[in-house]
Amino acid sequence: MEMCNANNPAENNPLQRMPAIISALHLIFWGGLIVVIDIRINRFDIVNDVIGAFIIAAGVFRLADLPVDRTYATQMSYVRVTSVVFVVHCIVVDLLGLEATGGLQVILSLAALAEFAAIVVFCLAMRRLSNSAGLASSAYSWRTTTLLFLIVYAPAMCFGVAAGLYAAATGARFTPNVTPHSFGAMLMLVVVVLVIFAIPVVHLFVSTSRMAREAEQLKYRDSLTPPAAGPAEC
């Protein structure tokens, strides 16, 4: 009697693991939200970024283990390593409270650039994952998410890294000059910037929700389709 193939394609289909995938994506979203929200009382961060970084890493490690293809594995390997770098980054800045000057400023600036690249690579990997599961609408949504991160965050990230490297080289510091007359305009500008920066993050959550919804629709449709006749028995 022939033995059944252990590498059953159905078992490796990401569609069969969609609940675990969505759970991991939710971890990444909520971890990112913890990092973005910065609530401090007397310089004490109520929602510490280190917690968010660990939650993000937990979600990334779960997704990196999915058997999709070699390109996906390579992409998620980079994201996995960078998620660990981000944990260390948050520990250095938020937990230890080390002042970013000189060489440390350069290292943190380069780490921030690598972390942004990891976000883009992650979105590309999720698009690939969606395509492998037959989720065409989700794949297009992740493409839009990737473009939004590139359009909104790339210029700001490049400016931030350049400013950090300049500060490390010259010791200069940028301090905004806010006067009572300019406070209203400055506050409005901050609100507008925050709204714009929130768009890619919100769309990431939209792409995640779309994956879950489309996967459920596809599984329901497949349940209505009678199974094709296969070999008698293994």
Secondary structure per residue as TSV (DSSP state, phi and psi in degrees):
chain	resnum	aa	ss	phi	psi
A	1	M	-	360.0	134.0
A	2	E	-	-77.4	144.4
A	3	M	-	-87.4	145.6
A	4	C	-	-67.4	149.4
A	5	N	-	-72.1	125.0
A	6	A	S	-66.0	-31.5
A	7	N	S	-87.3	68.5
A	8	N	-	-69.4	123.1
A	9	P	H	-57.7	-33.7
A	10	A	H	-64.0	-35.9
A	11	E	H	-70.8	-27.6
A	12	N	H	-89.5	-3.3
A	13	N	-	-69.6	121.4
A	14	P	G	-57.0	-25.1
A	15	L	G	-60.6	-32.5
A	16	Q	G	-73.2	-17.8
A	17	R	G	-109.1	16.3
A	18	M	H	-58.7	-40.7
A	19	P	H	-57.3	-41.5
A	20	A	H	-68.0	-36.1
A	21	I	H	-65.0	-46.7
A	22	I	H	-64.1	-39.0
A	23	S	H	-61.0	-42.4
A	24	A	H	-66.4	-39.3
A	25	L	H	-65.2	-37.4
A	26	H	H	-65.4	-36.9
A	27	L	H	-59.5	-44.4
A	28	I	H	-65.1	-41.5
A	29	F	H	-63.1	-50.6
A	30	W	H	-68.3	-34.6
A	31	G	H	-63.0	-42.7
A	32	G	H	-63.3	-36.9
A	33	L	H	-65.2	-39.1
A	34	I	H	-62.4	-38.8
A	35	V	H	-68.5	-40.2
A	36	V	H	-69.7	-42.8
A	37	I	-	-74.2	121.0
A	38	D	-	-122.2	93.1
A	39	I	-	-108.2	116.5
A	40	R	E	-122.9	141.0
A	41	I	E	-125.5	115.8
A	42	N	T	52.9	46.3
A	43	R	T	70.1	3.1
A	44	F	E	-92.4	123.2
A	45	D	E	-81.5	110.3
A	46	I	S	-63.2	-44.6
A	47	V	S	-107.7	91.4
A	48	N	-	-67.7	137.8
A	49	D	H	-63.4	-27.5
A	50	V	H	-61.4	-38.4
A	51	I	H	-61.9	-47.5
A	52	G	H	-60.7	-39.8
A	53	A	H	-63.5	-41.1
A	54	F	H	-65.7	-38.6
A	55	I	H	-65.6	-42.0
A	56	I	H	-59.9	-47.2
A	57	A	H	-60.6	-38.4
A	58	A	H	-61.8	-43.4
A	59	G	H	-65.8	-41.5
A	60	V	H	-63.4	-43.9
A	61	F	H	-62.7	-36.2
A	62	R	H	-65.4	-44.4
A	63	L	H	-70.4	-31.6
A	64	A	H	-66.4	-22.1
A	65	D	T	-83.8	-4.1
A	66	L	S	-70.6	133.7
A	67	P	-	-84.2	89.0
A	68	V	-	-102.4	-71.8
A	69	D	-	-163.4	-179.4
A	70	R	H	-66.9	-40.1
A	71	T	H	-62.9	-43.9
A	72	Y	H	-61.0	-43.2
A	73	A	H	-61.7	-40.3
A	74	T	H	-66.2	-44.5
A	75	Q	H	-61.1	-46.8
A	76	M	H	-73.6	-24.0
A	77	S	H	-63.6	-42.6
A	78	Y	H	-64.5	-44.4
A	79	V	H	-63.4	-38.4
A	80	R	H	-63.9	-47.2
A	81	V	H	-62.1	-41.8
A	82	T	H	-68.3	-31.3
A	83	S	H	-64.8	-34.0
A	84	V	H	-69.5	-40.6
A	85	V	H	-59.8	-38.8
A	86	F	H	-66.6	-37.5
A	87	V	H	-60.7	-46.8
A	88	V	H	-62.3	-41.4
A	89	H	H	-56.4	-48.5
A	90	C	H	-66.8	-36.6
A	91	I	I	-63.3	-44.4
A	92	V	I	-64.2	-44.6
A	93	V	I	-82.6	-47.1
A	94	D	I	-95.4	-37.5
A	95	L	I	-86.5	-48.9
A	96	L	S	-82.7	-23.7
A	97	G	-	67.0	30.1
A	98	L	-	-69.7	138.6
A	99	E	-	-78.1	127.2
A	100	A	-	-80.9	93.2
A	101	T	-	-134.7	154.7
A	102	G	H	58.6	-128.5
A	103	G	H	-62.6	-36.2
A	104	L	H	-64.4	-36.2
A	105	Q	H	-62.7	-40.8
A	106	V	H	-63.8	-46.2
A	107	I	H	-61.6	-44.4
A	108	L	H	-67.3	-35.2
A	109	S	H	-66.0	-43.5
A	110	L	H	-68.0	-36.2
A	111	A	H	-64.0	-39.9
A	112	A	H	-63.1	-38.3
A	113	L	H	-65.9	-42.0
A	114	A	H	-65.3	-35.7
A	115	E	H	-68.3	-38.5
A	116	F	H	-66.0	-42.3
A	117	A	H	-59.1	-35.7
A	118	A	H	-65.3	-34.5
A	119	I	H	-63.0	-44.9
A	120	V	H	-65.0	-45.3
A	121	V	H	-62.3	-38.4
A	122	F	H	-61.3	-45.5
A	123	C	H	-62.1	-39.2
A	124	L	H	-64.0	-39.5
A	125	A	H	-65.7	-39.1
A	126	M	H	-67.6	-33.3
A	127	R	H	-65.4	-40.5
A	128	R	H	-66.2	-40.3
A	129	L	H	-62.4	-41.8
A	130	S	H	-63.6	-43.1
A	131	N	H	-62.3	-40.0
A	132	S	H	-67.3	-26.1
A	133	A	T	-91.4	-0.4
A	134	G	T	78.4	23.6
A	135	L	-	-99.7	82.6
A	136	A	H	-65.8	-43.0
A	137	S	H	-64.3	-40.2
A	138	S	H	-66.6	-39.4
A	139	A	H	-60.8	-41.7
A	140	Y	H	-66.0	-38.1
A	141	S	H	-64.3	-41.3
A	142	W	H	-67.0	-30.8
A	143	R	H	-62.0	-43.6
A	144	T	H	-64.3	-41.2
A	145	T	H	-59.4	-43.3
A	146	T	H	-59.7	-46.6
A	147	L	H	-63.3	-39.6
A	148	L	H	-63.5	-43.0
A	149	F	H	-63.3	-39.6
A	150	L	H	-67.0	-43.7
A	151	I	H	-71.2	-42.9
A	152	V	H	-84.5	-45.0
A	153	Y	H	-93.1	-30.2
A	154	A	H	-58.8	-49.3
A	155	P	H	-61.0	-43.5
A	156	A	H	-65.0	-38.6
A	157	M	H	-66.2	-44.0
A	158	C	H	-62.2	-41.8
A	159	F	H	-64.6	-43.5
A	160	G	H	-63.2	-42.6
A	161	V	H	-65.9	-42.9
A	162	A	H	-62.7	-41.1
A	163	A	H	-65.5	-38.8
A	164	G	H	-65.5	-43.2
A	165	L	H	-66.4	-37.3
A	166	Y	H	-65.5	-41.4
A	167	A	H	-65.1	-37.3
A	168	A	H	-67.7	-34.3
A	169	A	H	-80.0	-33.8
A	170	T	H	-109.8	-17.2
A	171	G	-	78.2	6.3
A	172	A	-	-76.6	154.0
A	173	R	-	-130.9	140.0
A	174	F	-	-94.1	121.6
A	175	T	-	-126.1	114.0
A	176	P	-	-64.9	137.3
A	177	N	-	-95.6	94.1
A	178	V	-	-101.8	121.0
A	179	T	-	-107.3	163.3
A	180	P	T	-55.1	-32.9
A	181	H	T	-73.7	-31.2
A	182	S	T	-97.2	-0.8
A	183	F	H	-62.5	-44.2
A	184	G	H	-61.2	-46.0
A	185	A	H	-65.9	-39.2
A	186	M	H	-65.2	-41.1
A	187	L	H	-63.8	-42.7
A	188	M	H	-62.6	-40.9
A	189	L	H	-63.2	-41.8
A	190	V	H	-62.6	-43.4
A	191	V	H	-62.4	-44.4
A	192	V	H	-62.3	-43.9
A	193	V	H	-62.8	-43.0
A	194	L	H	-63.0	-40.1
A	195	V	H	-63.9	-44.2
A	196	I	H	-63.3	-42.4
A	197	F	H	-69.7	-21.5
A	198	A	H	-79.1	-20.2
A	199	I	H	-59.1	-50.5
A	200	P	H	-62.7	-36.5
A	201	V	H	-66.3	-43.4
A	202	V	H	-64.0	-40.3
A	203	H	H	-67.5	-30.1
A	204	L	H	-61.0	-42.0
A	205	F	H	-66.5	-37.0
A	206	V	H	-62.4	-43.3
A	207	S	H	-63.8	-39.4
A	208	T	H	-62.7	-47.0
A	209	S	H	-63.8	-37.2
A	210	R	H	-65.9	-37.7
A	211	M	H	-60.0	-45.9
A	212	A	H	-63.6	-44.3
A	213	R	H	-67.1	-44.2
A	214	E	H	-68.3	-35.9
A	215	A	H	-63.9	-41.8
A	216	E	H	-64.3	-40.7
A	217	Q	H	-64.3	-40.3
A	218	L	H	-69.1	-40.5
A	219	K	H	-66.4	-36.5
A	220	Y	H	-66.9	-41.6
A	221	R	H	-63.8	-40.9
A	222	D	H	-66.8	-30.8
A	223	S	H	-68.9	-22.4
A	224	L	H	-86.3	-12.3
A	225	T	S	-91.0	123.6
A	226	P	-	-63.3	139.5
A	227	P	-	-63.7	142.9
A	228	A	-	-73.3	149.4
A	229	A	-	-67.8	128.1
A	230	G	-	-113.7	-168.8
A	231	P	-	-64.3	154.7
A	232	A	S	-55.3	-62.4
A	233	E	-	-157.9	154.4
A	234	C	-	-79.0	360.0
